[in-house]
Every structure is written in C-alpha cells, then in structure tokens.
C-alpha cells in the first residue's frame, strides 16, 4: 500500500528498498505523471522504492502567476500514484520544505535559464532548481524521472546534477499526449472547450516541423511557422529550434545532431508549453 507522509522525519522512516527513485510533482497528477511513476517502478523493480513528491513550490511562481489558482487534488494524486506503482507520496507543507521561511540562499539557473521560459518567467528556474536540490537531499534517490515536455527544466536539472556532483541519474520520459496530439498538462483543465481546440495548433506546429526534418533546420522552422500563420489568434511567446545541451538557438544552416523544436503560447488565459525532439543526420 502506498504511504502518505508529510515530514522529512516520516520520509526517512518510509520506503526502504535496494534502489530509490523519485518523481517530483506539484500535484494535480494526470496520465503524464503516471508514465513517470511507471517508468520509475520499472527501473527499480518490485524490491525498490518509488517516492512521488507533491509540493506546490511558491518559489516557481512570479507576480501575477497562478499560485493560488494552481489545483490541489491530494486525495486523487495519492490514488493515481498508488495505481502507477508508488511506494510513498511525500506531500510536505511549505514550512516543512522552507523551515526558515523564504530561503535567502537559492540556486541560480545561470545563462541556460535566461532565455525562453526564463525570459517569460523571471526567477522561475531559480525557484525550480532550489526545490529540486532540496528534494534530492530529502529523498536521497539513485535515479529521478522528469518529463520531456518541460524541456528547459529537464536540461537545467541535468546540468545542475552535473555541475554540483549530485549522486543521482536523471532520466527523461517522453511526453504523453491526448489522441488528438495535445500534450497532457495540469493546466489543461483551465481551457474552455473552444480554447482546447485552439490549443491543438501548438502540437500541429511541432508535428509539421518534425515532418520536415530531413530537409534541415531551416525547413523545420518554415513548416512550423506556416502552421502558426494559420492561427493569428494565438499569443505565442516563442517558437524556436533549440540545442538542448545549452538551450541556445541552433545554427539553421549547419546544425547536426539533436535539437528541440519548442513552443510556448497563451491560449485564452492559460499558458501552455510543448516541444518535440528532432535529430538531424550528419
């Protein structure tokens, strides 16, 4: 049975196992989170421990963002986590995670966190990395799992683990989508029926770009922008082809290897992000 714990002390006494995996969330769990938990359970096996953290981190929300609006559905989260294979759900209070109040010492995302999501949400990645570092200390996992939909977040966590010598492996799990292509997100519940239909343009841009990959980076961007041109009502923050190693825009003439075609847009009052991975042959 999956155990719900609220404190670091309870967590230390829970979830013994030969290997420990952690899936960090802000709650409002959906099938995308379930895919992360199942991947974690598969990795550590029946004798390992899978810890799911549920914590709405105030450091990740800037002025005017939806901290108070963010859905809290702990009972449903525990049920989904249990069905997916979690051993423990760790749902601490803000005081438990930040016992001294808002932390005066925080991690800085650096240049990799300044563009794209970092430009649209100043301070977001500093708050994200600070809480991820704290959760890694508290849960002490061998391996941690993050969704590929949050591509910049995944890249920054990997860089933090490398730069600060965290003894943990970071595994990315492919984005889970609805049958019509919409990427699963806890924020999708805020979309009206009309806005949900409009939101499909985001994945359509990405799929169009991916289909043009054999013709090179410039063709990928042209195909994605052609879809965007058909949806002038979308408020797009960015549509870019990015090198995931440092989160800078790729050379559209000479880039070879992996890239992320990423988009962020506000649909109605809800901001959504999505990306696809593209590999350009040498």
C-alpha positions in Angstrom: 0.0 0.0 0.0 1.2 3.5 -0.9 2.0 5.5 2.2 1.3 9.3 2.5 3.9 11.1 4.6 4.1 14.8 5.4 7.5 15.4 7.1 11.2 14.7 6.4 11.3 12.5 9.5 8.4 10.3 8.3 10.1 10.2 4.9 13.3 8.9 6.4 11.4 6.1 8.0 9.5 5.1 4.9 10.2 3.4 1.6 13.1 1.1 2.3 14.5 -0.6 -0.9 17.5 -1.7 -2.7 17.1 1.3 -5.1 15.2 4.5 -4.7 13.6 6.5 -7.4 11.9 9.9 -7.1 9.3 11.6 -9.3 8.9 15.3 -8.3 5.5 16.9 -9.0 3.4 19.9 -8.0 0.3 17.7 -7.8 -2.8 17.7 -10.0 -1.5 14.4 -11.3 -2.5 13.1 -14.7 -1.5 10.3 -17.1 1.8 12.0 -17.9 2.8 11.8 -14.2 1.6 8.2 -14.1 4.0 7.4 -17.0 6.9 8.9 -15.0 5.9 6.7 -11.9 5.6 3.6 -14.0 9.0 4.3 -15.6 10.4 4.7 -12.1 8.8 1.4 -10.9 10.1 -0.5 -13.9 13.6 0.9 -13.3 13.9 -0.1 -9.6 11.8 -3.2 -9.8 9.5 -4.7 -7.2 12.1 -4.5 -4.5 12.9 -0.8 -5.0 11.2 2.3 -3.6 9.4 4.9 -5.7 8.8 8.2 -4.0 6.4 10.7 -5.5 6.7 14.3 -4.2 3.6 16.6 -4.2 4.6 20.1 -3.4 3.3 23.4 -5.0 6.5 25.3 -4.8 5.9 29.1 -4.2 9.4 30.0 -5.5 8.4 29.0 -9.0 5.6 31.5 -9.3 6.1 35.1 -10.2 3.9 38.1 -9.6 0.5 37.6 -11.3 1.1 33.9 -11.9 -1.3 31.2 -10.7 0.0 30.0 -7.3 -3.4 30.3 -5.6 -5.2 29.0 -8.7 -3.0 26.0 -9.1 -5.1 22.9 -8.5 -4.6 21.0 -5.2 -6.0 17.4 -5.5 -4.0 15.4 -3.0 -6.5 12.6 -2.4 -6.8 11.9 -6.2 -3.0 12.3 -6.5 -2.3 9.6 -3.9 -4.8 7.3 -5.7 -3.2 7.8 -9.1 0.3 7.4 -7.6 -0.6 4.2 -5.9 -2.1 2.7 -9.1 1.0 3.6 -11.0 3.3 1.9 -8.6 4.4 4.5 -6.0 5.7 3.3 -2.6 5.4 6.7 -0.9 3.8 10.1 -1.6 5.7 12.9 0.2 3.4 15.9 0.5 5.1 18.4 2.8 3.9 21.8 3.9 5.7 25.0 2.8 7.1 25.3 6.4 8.5 21.7 6.1 10.4 22.5 2.9 11.4 26.0 3.9 11.7 25.9 7.7 13.4 29.2 7.8 10.8 31.0 5.7 11.5 32.0 2.1 15.1 30.9 1.5 17.7 33.6 1.3 20.2 31.2 -0.4 18.9 29.9 -3.7 20.4 28.2 -6.7 20.8 30.3 -9.9 20.0 28.8 -13.2 22.6 30.9 -15.0 22.7 31.5 -18.8 20.8 28.3 -19.6 17.9 29.6 -17.7 17.8 33.2 -19.1 16.0 32.5 -22.4 12.7 31.1 -23.5 10.8 30.1 -20.3 13.3 32.0 -18.2 12.7 35.2 -20.2 8.9 34.8 -19.9 9.0 33.8 -16.2 11.9 35.6 -14.5 13.1 33.7 -11.4 11.1 30.6 -12.2 14.1 28.3 -12.8 16.0 29.6 -9.8 13.0 28.5 -7.7 12.7 25.2 -9.5 16.3 24.3 -9.1 16.3 25.3 -5.4 13.4 23.0 -4.6 14.7 20.1 -6.8 18.0 20.3 -4.9 16.2 20.2 -1.6 14.0 17.3 -2.7 17.1 15.4 -3.9 18.6 15.8 -0.4 15.4 14.8 1.3 14.6 11.8 -0.8 18.2 10.6 -1.5 17.3 8.8 -4.7 19.5 6.8 -7.0 17.5 8.0 -10.0 15.0 10.7 -10.7 12.5 11.0 -13.6 11.3 14.2 -15.4 9.0 14.6 -18.3 10.4 15.8 -21.6 7.6 18.2 -22.1 9.3 20.7 -19.8 12.4 20.6 -22.0 14.3 23.5 -20.4 13.6 22.3 -16.9 15.0 18.8 -17.8 18.1 20.3 -19.3 18.7 22.5 -16.3 18.2 19.7 -13.8 20.7 17.6 -15.7 23.2 20.5 -15.7 22.7 21.1 -12.0 23.3 17.5 -11.2 26.5 17.5 -13.3 27.8 20.8 -12.1 27.1 20.2 -8.4 28.0 16.5 -8.4 24.7 15.1 -7.2 25.0 11.3 -7.0 21.8 10.7 -9.0 20.9 9.8 -12.5 18.4 12.0 -14.3 16.0 10.2 -16.8 13.8 11.9 -19.2 10.4 10.3 -20.1 8.6 11.1 -23.4 5.7 13.5 -23.4 2.3 11.8 -23.0 -0.4 13.2 -25.4 -4.1 13.0 -25.9 -5.2 11.1 -29.0 -5.6 14.4 -30.9 -2.0 15.4 -30.1 -2.5 17.8 -27.2 0.3 17.4 -24.6 -1.0 16.5 -21.2 -0.7 19.3 -18.6 -2.2 20.1 -15.2 -3.1 23.4 -16.7 -5.3 21.9 -19.5 -8.2 21.8 -17.0 -8.3 25.6 -17.2 -9.0 25.5 -21.0 -12.5 26.1 -22.2 -13.8 23.8 -24.9 -13.1 26.4 -27.6 -9.6 27.1 -26.2 -8.8 23.4 -26.0 -9.5 23.2 -29.8 -7.3 26.2 -30.4 -4.5 24.7 -28.3 -4.1 21.9 -30.8 -2.2 24.3 -33.0 0.8 24.0 -30.7 1.3 20.3 -31.4 0.4 20.8 -35.0 3.2 23.2 -35.4 5.6 20.8 -33.8 4.5 17.8 -35.9 4.7 19.8 -39.1 8.3 20.8 -38.2 9.2 17.3 -37.3 7.9 16.0 -40.6 10.3 18.4 -42.4 13.4 17.3 -40.5 15.1 15.6 -43.5 15.3 18.9 -45.2 17.2 20.5 -42.4 16.7 23.1 -39.6 15.5 25.9 -41.8 12.8 23.7 -43.4 11.7 22.6 -39.9 11.2 26.2 -38.8 9.5 27.2 -42.1 7.0 24.3 -41.7 6.2 25.2 -38.1 5.8 28.8 -38.9 3.4 28.0 -41.8 1.1 26.4 -39.2 1.5 29.4 -36.9 0.5 31.7 -39.7 -2.9 30.0 -39.9 -3.6 30.8 -36.2 -3.1 34.5 -35.8 -5.3 34.5 -32.7 -2.7 32.6 -30.7 -0.5 34.7 -28.4 2.9 32.9 -28.9 5.8 33.7 -26.6 8.3 31.8 -28.7 8.7 29.1 -31.4 12.3 28.1 -31.6 14.7 25.3 -32.6 17.0 24.9 -29.6 20.2 23.0 -28.8 19.2 21.0 -25.6 22.8 20.9 -24.4 22.9 24.7 -23.6 19.5 26.0 -24.6 20.7 28.3 -27.3 19.1 28.6 -30.8 20.7 26.2 -33.3 22.5 27.2 -36.4 19.8 26.7 -39.0 22.3 26.0 -41.8 24.9 23.7 -40.1 23.3 22.1 -37.1 23.6 18.4 -36.8 22.5 16.1 -34.1 19.7 16.6 -31.6 17.5 19.7 -31.3 14.3 20.7 -29.6 11.5 22.4 -31.5 9.8 24.2 -28.7 6.7 26.5 -28.4 5.0 28.4 -25.7 1.7 30.3 -26.1 -1.1 31.7 -24.1 -4.4 30.1 -25.1 -7.2 32.1 -23.5 -5.8 32.9 -20.1 -3.8 29.6 -19.9 -0.1 29.5 -20.8 1.0 26.2 -22.4 4.4 24.8 -23.5 5.3 21.9 -25.7 8.2 20.5 -27.7 9.4 17.7 -29.9 12.9 16.2 -30.2 14.4 16.2 -33.7 17.6 14.6 -34.8 19.4 16.0 -37.8 21.6 13.5 -39.5 25.3 14.4 -40.0 
